[in-house]
Amino acid sequence: MSLFITGTDTGVGKTYTAARLLHLLRASGTSCAGMKPICCGDRRDAEFLLAAGSDGLTIDDINPVWLKTPAAPFVGSLMEKVDIDIDRILAAFHSLQNRVEHVIVEGTGGWMVPIHRNYFVSDLAAAMKMPVLAVAYNRLGCLNHAVLTVQNILAHGLRCIGLVLNNVQETGDIAAVTNADILKKILDIPLLCGLGENLKRTHLEHSARDSAGKREWHPCCCLYPQQTLIFMLLQKTLHMSQPVAECKARLASIQSYRRQFLMVTRATVTSSKTVDFSFRGPLGFEAHTVLLSVESDSSDEYAFESVGGNITLMGIVDFAEIRPNCTEVTLAVHYEIKNKLFAWLDRRLHFVDSFVTAELRSIRAHFEGIAASYLEHSRVLPMFQTATA
């Protein structure tokens, strides 16, 4: 995964946001690097990213161009009479991609900051061919800056995976109070609030190290303790205008549509006892595991659990006829995403919940189009038999 982080302006929290993502990636056990292609003035941003990424890199690896003038890159290059070599920047980027699994690139200033006369930060992001995460500061003027930035990202043919809104807190400023809700209404991208919060208390010169010489993360920088398991609970209810037996038969028929209600996924049936579970999330995340049926005490209740993969699942599907010709189907799922970065994103974006809801809506739409009964020609839940040791 590579990601380009841009801002609606300078000083909106791009570096803190990049550092937060790098900390979460490292905590998940994957190698990663932050990159600041161009530093103007000092190199503090690059030093911050270097400390947050994996060991073994140098400041020059992640910051190939350093201009001493604290101004836009184009201004700095004119004052210092140097030419900014784009090929050198791209070569450094590709070198990082070959050395680590994840590269988080932080742009200089805002999206349309000039690097050359006719070359901008936006052009550099396009050359790197990465999805873009925009960062905005929650204040008066944020709406205009955020919308212009996101629209220009899309106009460059790039995918904007979300907008981070920093400095979301209780305030008497009506603009700051309402910005998040308005942005959700006018932008069709995920909105993340406060991703870069609290990182200002992390100082590079005080990075602690344990007895083995490895970096010990500041408590503000690691979202969860290393051994903590974060289980999420989903509970969904679907009402169907059929008795229980007919309802089960219709659910079994979904096999031909490559949708398994009991597994709540577009699954491929691999045998009569297991089902592959997979779905896609943001930032290239793809959940995958194998679901296995387990014994239940009731004929109207079906239980399942996962084996292997990068997501842990366990749950039940319960059928109850609450009145004649009306069945209530309840799905309850406990799940844990093992990657801490994507677990954190799910807690913010609820993409597992959205996936399950979309599946249930699809199933309901399928059922509403069925007129004939399935009782006489469909086995009940043929894909979901209890496995034996």
N, C-alpha and C positions, 0 to 999 in steps of 0.2 A: 504494500500500500504506500503510495506517495500522495502528498497533499500539499497544496499551495494555500497559505494563509495570507489574506490581504485585509486591508482596513478601509474604512470610510474616510479616515484621516490619519495623521500621525498621532501617537500617544493615546490610542484607543484600547490598548491591551493585547496587541498581536503577540508580543514576546511572551507574556504571561500565559496566553492561551496555548501557544506552541509548547511551552515548557510543561504545562499541565498534561497535554497529550503525550509528550515524551515520557513523563513520569509514569503515566498509566500504562504505556506500552512496555516500559522497562519492568514495571511491577508484574506484568503478565508473562514475563520471561522471554520476550522477543527482543532482538537487536534493533536499534533505531538510531537515527541521527537527525539533529536539527541543522538547517542550513540557512545562512544569511548571505545571499549572493553578493550584496553590496552594503557595506557599512559607511556611513557618512558622519564624520566627527570622531567619536571614539568607537571602540569595538565591544562595548558592554553588552549589547544584545547578543552578539556572537558568542561572547564568553558565557553568558547565561545559558544559551542553547547547548554549547559544548559541555557544560557541567551536567545538563539534564539528559544528554544522550548517552549512548554506550561508550565504554572506555576504548582507548586505542586510536582515537582521532586527534588531530591537531587543529589549532585555530585557523590555520591556512587551508586545511581540508574543507572546512565548512564555510569559510569566508574568503573567497578568492580575490575579491576586489575591496580595498580599503582606501577611501578618500578622506583626507584630514579635514576637509571643509564641512561644517555642520549645516548642509543645505541639500537640496535635491541633487541626485547624482549628475544630471546634466550640468547644473551650475558648478558643482565641485570639479567636474572634469575640465570645464572651461577655465576656471580659476587656477587649477593646478597644471593645466596644459598636458593632460594625459587623455588617452583614448580608452574607453571602457570596452574591453574585449568580450563580446557576448559568447564567442566560441569557447573562451576559457571558462566562463561561468557554466556553460552547458557541459563541458568536459568534466568539471568538478562535480556537477550534479550526477552525471552518469557513473562516475567513479564511486560516489556514495551509494548509489543504487546497487552496485555490484558488491559492496562491502557489508551492507546491513539490509534487514528485511523491510524496514519502514523509513522513509525520508519525509520529514516535515520541513517545508521551505517557507520562510517568512519573507514576504516582500518588503521593500523599502517604502515607508510612508503609505500613501493611498494607492488605489488601483490605477490611476492615470498619472502618476508621477513620471516625468520624463527621464529617460536614461540617455538617449540621444535626441537629436532634433526631431526625428520622426520615429522614435522607438520608445515605448513606455513600459512600465511594470506589467501592464496587461499583455503586452507582446511577449515578454519573457515567460509569463505563465503559460501562454498559448504554445510557446516553443517547447516547454517542458511537458506539455500534454497531460496535465494533472487536473483532477477535480479541485474546486476552489471552496474554501471556507472563508466567509466574510466576517469581519469583526467590527462592531459599532459601539460607541459609547452612549449610554442612556442619558440624553440631555435634550434640550431644545434644539431643533434642527436635525435630530437623528433620523426622522422619517424621510426627509428629502435625501439626505446623504445615503441612507441605507437602500432606498429604492433605486436611486441612480446607479449605485455600485452594483447591485444585484442585476439590474437590467443590462448594464454594460458587460458584465460577466457572461450573461446568456447571449448577448449580441456577438461576442467573440467565439461563439460555438462551444463554450466550455460548460461543464456541469457545476452548478452551485449547490453544494450538498447541505448548506445551512448558513444561518446567520447567528453569530454569538453576540449577545447584548450584555455588555459589562456595566457595572455600577447599578445593578438592580437592587434597590433598597427602599426602605420607607423614607419618603421625602414629601415636602409640601409643594414641590414643583409639579404642576398638573401635567406638563409634557412628560416628565420622567415616570409619572404614575401610569399614564395611559399608553406610552409608546409600545410596550410589549403586546398589549391586546390589539392595537391598531395594526402592527406589523404582521400579526397572525392572520388578520383579515385581508390584507392587501398583497401579501407575498405568499406564493405557493411553494414555500420551502420550509424545512424545520427551523424553529427558533429555539436556541439554547441560551438560557439566562445564567450569567455568572460563572461561565467556565473558567475565566481567568481570575476570579475573586480569590482573595487571601494569599495569593502568591507573592505579594509585595513584601511579605514578612520573611521571605526566603532570601538569604544573602549568600552569594557565592563564597565569600571569604570564610563563612562559618559552616561550610558543608562538612558534616561529620562523617567519619569513617570508622568502620568496626575493626575488630582485632585482625581480621583477614585482609584488611586494606581495601575493602570494597566500600563504596559510598552508601551511607545510611541516610535515607531520605527524611527530610524535615516532615513532621507530622502534617503540615498544611499541604504538602505536595503529593502525598500518597492517599488516595481516596479511601481505600480500605486496608486494614492490616493484612499482612501476607497470607495468613491462614484463615481469614474470615470467609465463610460461605454465605452469600447473599441469595436467599431463595425468594422468588416472587410468586404470588398467588393470583391466578386468574379464575374467575367463575362467570360462566355465561349460561343464559337460559334461552331456549328456543321452544316456542309453542307451535304445535302442529294440529291440524284439524282432522286427525285420524285417531282411532283407538291404538293402544300400545302395539298390538301384533302387526297392524298395517304400517305403523310408524317404523318399526324395526325392519320390516321388509323393504320399505322405500329407502331407508338408509343403506341397506345392503346393496341396493341397485346402483348406488353412486360409484361402485367399483368400476363400472364401464366408463365413467367420466373421469377416471383417474383422481377421484377425490375420496378420501376415506374420512368420514366424519369422526370415527372413534380416534383417529390419529390427528385430526384437525390439520391436515396438510394435503397438498397435491403430491401424494406418495406413489411410488412404484411398488407393487406387491411383489416381494421376493420369494415368499413361501406362504403357507397357510398359518404360520406362527409368528412371523416377523414382518415389519413394514419399515422401509427406509423413510426417515423423516428429514426434510431439508426445506429451507426457505432462505431468501436473501434479505439482508438488512442494509443499513447505511454504511458508507465508507468501505464497500466491498465485502462486508461481513456475510458469510454464508453458514448458517447453522446446519449441522448434520449429525445424526445419530441413528440408532436402530431401536425401534419400539417393539416391546415384547409384551404379550398379554399375560396377565396373572390371574389366578383363581379368585373368584368373588363368591360371597355367601348368598347372593340374590341373583335370580335369573334375569332380573331387570336392571342389573348393575354390572358394568364392565370396567375392569381396571387394567392399567398398563403402566409400564416403566421402561426407561431407556437403558441401553447398554452401549458404552463407548461414545466416541464423538466429542464435540466441543460444547454440548449443551446437555444438561441433566434434566430429565422430565419424569414425572410420575403423576398419575391422575385417575379419575373415574368418570364414566358417563352413566348417568342415572335416568331411567324412564319411569314416569309416574302419570297415570291417567287421572287428571284432576277433576274431570267431569266427562260425561258421555261424548265420545268422538273428539276429545281434546287431550292431547298428551303433552306433558311438560318434559322436555329433555334438558338436563342440567350437565354441563361440563365443568369440572373443577380440575385445575392443573397447577401443580407446583413445578417451578422450573428454575434453573440456575445456568446462566451463561458463564462459562469458565474464564473467558478472556475478560479481564477487569475493565479495559477500555470500553468494550461493547456492552458489558453489564451496566457500566455507568451511563452510557448513551441510552440504553433501553429504559433506565429509570427516568431519564429526562424526556425521551422521545416516544416511549411506549410502542416501539415498532413490533414487538411480539403481540401485544394486545391488538394492534391494528391489523396484523396478519390474521389472527384468529377471527376477529370480527368480520373481516372481508370474506374469509372462508365460509363462515356461517351464513352471511348474506347470500353468497353464491348458492349454497345448499338450499336455503329457503326459496330462492328464485327458481331453482330446479324443481323443487317440490310443488310449487304453485302451478307449474306447467304440466303436472302429471294428472291425468283424469282417471285412467284405469287402475284397478287394484293390482298390487304386486303379490298379494298373499298366495295366489295359486301357482305362481311360476318363479318365485325367488326364494332361495334359502335365506334364513335369517342370519345376517352378519357372517357370511362364509369366510371372510378374510381374517377373522379375529377369534381364532381358537386358542385355547390354553396350551401353552408349551409344556412339555415334560422334560425332565432332566435327562 
